[in-house]
Amino acid sequence: MKIPLILINFKSYAESTGKNGLKLSKICQDFSKKYKINIAVAPTFADLYPIAKKVNIEVFSQHIDPVDAGQFTGHTTCFSVKEAGAVGTLINHSEKKLTFEDIGKCVGLTKNYGLISVCFASTPEEALRIADFNPDFIAIEPPELIASGMSVSTARPEVVTQSVSLIKKSNPKIKLLCGAGITTGKDVKKAIGLGTAGVVVSSGVVKANNPRKVLAEFAESIKQSP
């Protein structure tokens, strides 16, 4: 996967659900092509297939359950998200927490199905424990800063630098992403400058009055990063 990565989590916002989700995905596709940067989206499960079918950027699931295909009513399986066209999935987001045992099971399933795993961690210590499962990415995201308008890269850069240091020592193959409160190009540039492979953003784009303006600012910041 090309880095730096801008991964946009659509969550369950009305602004990114159904036809709005497809519209926003196409905007992300336009900016990804224009600036030649990797912008990926994580729509709701109901929108996963129609969006993956109609855009040429990478699409992620927001979650999977630690079970394989089978007799599991209401579960989201690795098999189902791959069939829907996803290239990967988020795991252990602060709004969809899992036990460490289940995180390990989910990462194992993504490896079985050839999907990219993005595991979320609230602290550097949690990130270090998750690193034992060998996910592709770990996104450091203190929950108190989510949707706060204060980015972790600016408000608590030590959380990012400590996480980068711990993961490099534990498993240098794992790439670190920075989440929580990312709203400006400066936030993105600082996150990359702290040693991350990109950012995870949600309301900063989805709830923005002008998502195009925000994405352009993000893209310009990446282009200016060393």
N, C-alpha and C positions, 0 to 999 in steps of 0.2 A: 504494500500500500504506500502510495506517495505521501511524503510528509514535507512541510508542515500540513497538518490536518485541521480543518474547521468542521467539527461535528455538531450539527444542530438538532437538538432534542425537541421534537414537536410537543412532547407531553400530551395532554388531553385538552389543550386550549382550543376554543372555538375558532380562533384565527388560523389554526393549522390542522383543522379536521375536515374531512370530506373534500369538497371542491376547493376550499381554502388551502388545504394541505397540498393539493396538486399544483395550485397556482404558485404557492411559495416554493415548492420543489423545483418548478420550472425557472423561477427567478434565481434560485441557487445554481441551477444548471447553467444559466446564462453567464453568471459571474465566474463560475468555475472555468468555463470555456474562454471567456474574455481575458481573464487574468492568468490563466494556465496554473491554477492552484486547486488543491483538493478540497472541495466542499461536499460533505456527505450529510444525509438527513436520516432522522429516526422518527418516522411517523407512527401513528397509532397502529395497532395490529390490523384493525379493519381496513385501514388505508394502505397497508404494506404492498399488497399485490397490485392494485391499480396504479400506485405511484412507481413502483419498481418497473412496471411494464411500459411506462410512458416517459421516463427520464433516463438519461445516460450517465448519471452520477451514482455513486455508491449509496445504497440504502441499507439501513440497519433496523433491526427490531429493538424495541425499548426494553425487552425483558424476555427471558425464557425460564421455564420451570425445570427443576432438576429431574426430569423424567424423559424417557424416550417415547417414540410413537407407541400408542397402545390404548388401554382402557382407562383414560384419564379425562373425564368430562371437564370442560372449562379450562384446561391447562394449555399453555403455550409451549409447544415443543420445538426443539432444534430442527427436527424434520419439517415441521410446518412452515417455519420462517424461511428455511432454505427453499422449499417448494414455492413459496410466495415471491421469491426473487431477492431476498436479503443476502448481503455478503457477510454480515456479521450481526452481533447483538450486544446491547448493553447488559451488564450483570451487576446486581447489588447496588443499584442507584439508591440514594438516601430515601427516596419515596417508595422504594420497593426492595427493602433490605432482605438479605438472606443470611442463614447461618454460614459459618466458614465451611462446614461440611457440604452444604448445598452449593456454595460458590465453587468448590472443587469439582463437584459432580457436573455443574454447568460448563465449566471450562473444559472438562474432559469430553463432554458431548460436542462442544464446538470443534474440538480437534477431530473427533470422529467424522463430523460432517463437513470439515473444511471451511468453517466459518471463522471470522475474526472476532476475538473476544475483547471487550472493553469493560474492565472491572472497575467499579468505583470504590474509593476509600475516603473516609472522613478525616483520617489522621495519617501521618507518616508511619506510625506503628501498625495501623491496619493495612496500609499499603505493603509493608514489609511482609506481613503474614500472607497476604494474597499473592505476593510474588512467588511463594512456594508452589503455587499451582501452575506457574508459567503461562499466564495469559499473554496476549499480544500487546495489550495496552493496559495501563492503570491510570485512571483519571482521579486526581486528588481534588476533592471538593468538600470543604467544610460546610456542613448543612446550614449553619447559622448565616452564611453569606449568600445562600441561594436566593435569587430574585431580590437581593438587598440593594443592588445598584453599586455595591462596593466589591471590586474584584479581589479574589484571593491573591493575585499576583501583585496587587498594590497594597491592600490592607494587611495581608499577612504573608509577605514574600518568603519568610523563614520556613513556612509550612511547605512551600514548593521546593526550596533549595534543599531542605532536609530530606524530603521525599526523593528528589533526584539523586542525592548522594547515597541514600540507603539502597535504592533500587539498582544503581550502577554497581555497587559492591555485591549485592545479592545475586542479581541476574541482569547483566548489561544488555541482553537481547530484548528485554521488556522496554517499551517506549512509554514515557510518561506524558499525560495530557493534563491540562489545567482547567478546572471548572469553577463555577460559583461566582456570580456577579459580573461576568464578562460583558461589557456593554460598549466599549470604545476600541478604536484602533490602538490606542496607547496600551490598553489592557492586554491586547493580543501581542503586541511587540514586546512588552515587558515579560509576558509569560514565556515566549520563545527565548528571550534573552536570559532567563533564569535556567534554561536548559531543557525545556519541555519540547515535545514534538508537535505541539498544537494546543487547541482549546476545545472545550465542550461548552456550548452556549445554548440557551433556551429563550427566555423571555426577552433578552437583549435584542434578539432578532424577531421572534414570533410576535411579541407585543409592541414592537417599535411602530411609531407612526409612519416611518418610511424605511422598510426593511432594505430596500435597494441602497439607500444612503449608508446604512450601517454596514452592509456587506462590502460596499466599495471601500469604506474606511478600513475594514478588516483586511481586505485584499491588498490595499496600498501598504499597510503596515507590514504584512508578510513580505511584500516585494522589497521593502526597505530593510528587513532584518538581515543580519549577516549570514 
